[in-house]
Each structure stands twice: as C-alpha cells, then as structure tokens.
Amino acid sequence: MQAEQRMPAVAARIEALAAYFAAVPDADVRQKAQELVTLIMELYGAGLATIVRVLQSEENGDGRGMLDALVRDELVASLLVLHDLHPDDSAARIGSALERVRAVAGAEVTLVRVSDATAHVHVRAQRRGSAHSALELRRLIEEVVQAAAPEVDCVAIDGLVEAEPPALVQLTRAPSSRRRNA
C-alpha cells in the first residue's frame, strides 16, 4: 500500500492515540505526550518552512511551479496549512474548494468574505434535479471549507434553498362492501 493511501488510517490512529493519552490519569504522562507531539510538529514544521522558502526563492526560478504542484496534493497542502506555510490565504483556498463544489453539485457557490474566523458563502442557484439536497449541499460546503481552511471556525451559508417537503396525502379507508349490502 502506498503512503498516500495509508494516510486516512494514519490520521485515525493519531486521533485514537491522542484520545488515549488525553484520558491517561497521570497528568505528568499527559503533559509529556503533549510535549512530544508539539516538538515533533515543530521539527517537521521547520523542515517544511525551509522547503517552502527554497521553492519561493528567486534563485530557484522553477521553484514556484514546484510549490504549486505540491500545494495541489491534498496531504502536502494540509501540512502547509497546519504550519501556516501555505502560499495562498484562506480566501483563495476556500475559493478553490468551492469550485470543486460547483463541479460536483452543480450549484453556483461563491465566497463572499472571510471575517472573524467565519467564511461567508452565498449559494445563488442550485441545479434542478440535482442529486444533492439542500442539507447535503450544506454539508458538502462545510466539509470542503473546513478541509481547505481549518482555521475557519464557522461557515455561514446564505441563499441555500431548502426543498419543499412533499405534500402529505390523507388516506382514508374505503367503506367495506359488507356494510353497503346490509
């Protein structure tokens, strides 16, 4: 199995271990586990910062193209965001993510602004007969925004048209034929 394919399992294991150490009754062990994680993140964050700096340098004329290619990789992009090294700001990353929503869901979705850790998104039109309900579209928008910009705490969506619930039809029992004959 390639490293990229293992990443969901690795992420799940990291979450499980973090939960395990958070529940350890010994405060010293919890603190040392947190310190270990922090130091490891600091170490590879410094390495990533060096890579980004080299790729963005004037001396490396082809570096920006390589950095752009790396940023297109979901895993690398998420690591760069985690360490505040991504070359694009929140708005640019969210805008790109919403383009994928438009392609998948067929809805006209635009980023209005990012302010106070809130992404304000507007849905102008939803394609009729789309396989995505308003609730599914809301979830999709929230997921892609959070993936593109984890620093955003809230996604405010306006213009999303909730589907009308189907009209209820009252069913009554037909009179019995025995009663009519009596």
Summary of the structure (lengths in Angstrom):
residues: 182
radius of gyration: 25.0
end to end distance: 76.9
largest distance: 101.6
contacts: 426
relative contact order: 0.08
helix: 58%
strand: 12%
